[in-house]
Structure formats: C-alpha cells, structure tokens
Amino acid sequence: MATTMGPALVWIIRGIALLLMVAAAFVIVLVVKTVWIGGPLVQPRDTVDIPSEPDPASLRQSQLRLAEAVRIRTVSHGAGMPVEERALLNLHRMLAGSFPLVHATLKRELINGLSLLYTWQGSNPHLKPMLLAAHLDVVPVEPGTERHWTHPPFAGVIADGYIWGRGTLDMKV
C-alpha cells in the first residue's frame, strides 16, 4: 500500500536537502581554499616560550627601570594648568635609554612636543591595526597627605617586595 506525503512534509524534506547542499558546498570551499593556499586556513603564529620564573637579573633591571620612571615627576595638574615639560622630556630620554631595541624597531613620533606615538608595523598589511593607548603623567600628591605615605610618592623605593610611588600601579609600570 503506497502512502502519499502531505505538502508540509515535502517542504520539510526539500528544506533539509537544501541545508545539506549548502553545508556540503561550504565544506568543498574550505577544502579547495586549503589546497589552493597550500596550508592551513589560519597560519600559526610564532610562539615564544615564557619561562615560569623570570630571570632574576632581568627582573631586577625591570624593577630599577620602573623605580627610575617613578622618580621623574610627570605630574599633571589638570586642564589649562602648566605642563611639566622638563619632566616629560626626561621621561622620554629615560625610555629611549632603557628600551633601545623598541626605539630601534618602532617608528617614534613626537606629538605637540610632549606626547609620544609609537607605530609597530605588522607583518601583514592587510590586517586591521590595533591601538594601545597610555599616558605618561601622574596625578599630584594632595598637599598635607605626604605623612600618610609608606614611602615618599616620588622616591621610587624598592622595599618589601614592591616598588613604591606614583605611577607604579598605573601607566609607568
């Protein structure tokens, strides 16, 4: 005894068949692209082995650089107030001396005489760029609060497993 399919069942079967054809076409395109490119669709990135424990000498150098940056009083007093130009320029020199490879590799621009813009050219010009933003200034110390500080705010003291001072938990790190 033959059964007849209702119109709704016919449309469901046709819909499933169409979905299977689209999925098959997608798989074929992926296979062809993989073969055509000659490798995986996503190229693996170079990997870097990061040691579980930092090298003590490198760690000490990092601590000293941060402490030195903290000692440079790049205080921002707010909009319309004078800028600590000499301090910012001293920080620029410190950064250039502390990170020579960065300065040899990246393009460095001075914006309005005090702001730094570094451009790190990627290896694939077709990828979208990425922006990392930072600031070089720190907020001033409220007058009269100096006695409440464990260590002076611009001394860059290394003690008790910490580096103490303005900017250590903000941008100078």
SULHU-V818947 format. One record per residue. N is the residue number from 1. RES is the residue in one letter. SS is DSSP state (a for helix, b for strand, c for the rest). OMEGA is omega in whole degrees, -180 to 180 (NA if undefined). NEAR is the number of other C-alpha atoms within 8 Angstrom. Layout:
BEGIN
n->N res->RES ss->SS omega->OMEGA near->NEAR
n->N res->RES ss->SS omega->OMEGA near->NEAR
END
This chain:
BEGIN
n->1 res->M ss->c omega->-179 near->2
n->2 res->A ss->c omega->177 near->3
n->3 res->T ss->c omega->177 near->4
n->4 res->T ss->c omega->179 near->4
n->5 res->M ss->c omega->176 near->6
n->6 res->G ss->c omega->-178 near->6
n->7 res->P ss->a omega->-179 near->6
n->8 res->A ss->a omega->180 near->6
n->9 res->L ss->a omega->178 near->8
n->10 res->V ss->a omega->180 near->9
n->11 res->W ss->a omega->178 near->8
n->12 res->I ss->a omega->180 near->8
n->13 res->I ss->a omega->178 near->8
n->14 res->R ss->a omega->179 near->8
n->15 res->G ss->a omega->179 near->8
n->16 res->I ss->a omega->179 near->8
n->17 res->A ss->a omega->179 near->8
n->18 res->L ss->a omega->178 near->8
n->19 res->L ss->a omega->178 near->8
n->20 res->L ss->a omega->178 near->8
n->21 res->M ss->a omega->179 near->8
n->22 res->V ss->a omega->178 near->8
n->23 res->A ss->a omega->179 near->8
n->24 res->A ss->a omega->179 near->8
n->25 res->A ss->a omega->179 near->8
n->26 res->F ss->a omega->179 near->8
n->27 res->V ss->a omega->179 near->8
n->28 res->I ss->a omega->178 near->8
n->29 res->V ss->a omega->179 near->8
n->30 res->L ss->a omega->-180 near->8
n->31 res->V ss->a omega->-180 near->8
n->32 res->V ss->a omega->179 near->8
n->33 res->K ss->a omega->179 near->9
n->34 res->T ss->a omega->180 near->11
n->35 res->V ss->a omega->-178 near->8
n->36 res->W ss->a omega->-180 near->6
n->37 res->I ss->a omega->178 near->8
n->38 res->G ss->c omega->180 near->6
n->39 res->G ss->c omega->-179 near->7
n->40 res->P ss->c omega->179 near->7
n->41 res->L ss->c omega->178 near->7
n->42 res->V ss->c omega->-180 near->4
n->43 res->Q ss->c omega->178 near->6
n->44 res->P ss->c omega->178 near->4
n->45 res->R ss->c omega->173 near->4
n->46 res->D ss->c omega->180 near->4
n->47 res->T ss->c omega->179 near->4
n->48 res->V ss->c omega->176 near->4
n->49 res->D ss->c omega->178 near->4
n->50 res->I ss->c omega->-179 near->4
n->51 res->P ss->c omega->-179 near->5
n->52 res->S ss->c omega->177 near->4
n->53 res->E ss->c omega->180 near->4
n->54 res->P ss->c omega->176 near->7
n->55 res->D ss->c omega->-177 near->6
n->56 res->P ss->a omega->-180 near->6
n->57 res->A ss->a omega->178 near->6
n->58 res->S ss->a omega->178 near->8
n->59 res->L ss->a omega->180 near->9
n->60 res->R ss->a omega->178 near->8
n->61 res->Q ss->a omega->178 near->8
n->62 res->S ss->a omega->178 near->8
n->63 res->Q ss->a omega->-179 near->10
n->64 res->L ss->a omega->178 near->8
n->65 res->R ss->a omega->179 near->9
n->66 res->L ss->a omega->178 near->13
n->67 res->A ss->a omega->178 near->14
n->68 res->E ss->a omega->179 near->9
n->69 res->A ss->a omega->179 near->11
n->70 res->V ss->a omega->-179 near->15
n->71 res->R ss->a omega->178 near->9
n->72 res->I ss->c omega->-172 near->11
n->73 res->R ss->c omega->179 near->9
n->74 res->T ss->c omega->-175 near->11
n->75 res->V ss->b omega->174 near->10
n->76 res->S ss->b omega->-177 near->10
n->77 res->H ss->c omega->177 near->9
n->78 res->G ss->c omega->-177 near->5
n->79 res->A ss->c omega->178 near->4
n->80 res->G ss->c omega->-180 near->4
n->81 res->M ss->c omega->180 near->6
n->82 res->P ss->c omega->-180 near->5
n->83 res->V ss->c omega->178 near->7
n->84 res->E ss->c omega->-175 near->10
n->85 res->E ss->a omega->-177 near->7
n->86 res->R ss->a omega->179 near->6
n->87 res->A ss->a omega->180 near->10
n->88 res->L ss->a omega->178 near->13
n->89 res->L ss->a omega->175 near->9
n->90 res->N ss->a omega->178 near->9
n->91 res->L ss->a omega->176 near->11
n->92 res->H ss->a omega->-180 near->8
n->93 res->R ss->a omega->180 near->8
n->94 res->M ss->a omega->179 near->9
n->95 res->L ss->a omega->180 near->8
n->96 res->A ss->a omega->179 near->9
n->97 res->G ss->a omega->-177 near->7
n->98 res->S ss->a omega->-176 near->7
n->99 res->F ss->c omega->-176 near->8
n->100 res->P ss->a omega->-180 near->8
n->101 res->L ss->a omega->177 near->6
n->102 res->V ss->a omega->-178 near->7
n->103 res->H ss->a omega->176 near->10
n->104 res->A ss->a omega->-174 near->7
n->105 res->T ss->a omega->-175 near->7
n->106 res->L ss->c omega->174 near->10
n->107 res->K ss->b omega->-178 near->9
n->108 res->R ss->b omega->177 near->9
n->109 res->E ss->b omega->176 near->7
n->110 res->L ss->b omega->-178 near->9
n->111 res->I ss->b omega->-179 near->8
n->112 res->N ss->c omega->175 near->5
n->113 res->G ss->c omega->-175 near->5
n->114 res->L ss->c omega->-179 near->9
n->115 res->S ss->b omega->-179 near->7
n->116 res->L ss->b omega->174 near->8
n->117 res->L ss->b omega->178 near->8
n->118 res->Y ss->b omega->176 near->8
n->119 res->T ss->b omega->178 near->7
n->120 res->W ss->c omega->-178 near->7
n->121 res->Q ss->c omega->179 near->5
n->122 res->G ss->c omega->-179 near->5
n->123 res->S ss->c omega->-180 near->4
n->124 res->N ss->c omega->-177 near->5
n->125 res->P ss->c omega->-179 near->6
n->126 res->H ss->c omega->179 near->4
n->127 res->L ss->c omega->178 near->5
n->128 res->K ss->c omega->179 near->5
n->129 res->P ss->c omega->177 near->4
n->130 res->M ss->c omega->-180 near->4
n->131 res->L ss->c omega->171 near->4
n->132 res->L ss->c omega->-176 near->4
n->133 res->A ss->c omega->180 near->4
n->134 res->A ss->c omega->175 near->5
n->135 res->H ss->c omega->-176 near->5
n->136 res->L ss->c omega->-175 near->8
n->137 res->D ss->c omega->176 near->9
n->138 res->V ss->b omega->178 near->10
n->139 res->V ss->b omega->180 near->8
n->140 res->P ss->c omega->175 near->7
n->141 res->V ss->c omega->-180 near->7
n->142 res->E ss->c omega->-179 near->6
n->143 res->P ss->c omega->180 near->5
n->144 res->G ss->c omega->-179 near->5
n->145 res->T ss->c omega->-175 near->8
n->146 res->E ss->a omega->-178 near->10
n->147 res->R ss->a omega->180 near->6
n->148 res->H ss->a omega->-180 near->5
n->149 res->W ss->c omega->176 near->8
n->150 res->T ss->c omega->176 near->5
n->151 res->H ss->c omega->180 near->8
n->152 res->P ss->c omega->-172 near->11
n->153 res->P ss->c omega->-180 near->11
n->154 res->F ss->c omega->-179 near->10
n->155 res->A ss->c omega->-179 near->11
n->156 res->G ss->c omega->-178 near->15
n->157 res->V ss->b omega->173 near->10
n->158 res->I ss->b omega->-177 near->10
n->159 res->A ss->b omega->175 near->7
n->160 res->D ss->c omega->179 near->4
n->161 res->G ss->c omega->-179 near->5
n->162 res->Y ss->b omega->169 near->6
n->163 res->I ss->b omega->-172 near->12
n->164 res->W ss->b omega->173 near->14
n->165 res->G ss->c omega->-180 near->13
n->166 res->R ss->c omega->176 near->11
n->167 res->G ss->c omega->-177 near->10
n->168 res->T ss->c omega->179 near->12
n->169 res->L ss->c omega->-178 near->7
n->170 res->D ss->c omega->-170 near->7
n->171 res->M ss->c omega->-177 near->10
n->172 res->K ss->c omega->177 near->10
n->173 res->V ss->c omega->NA near->7
END
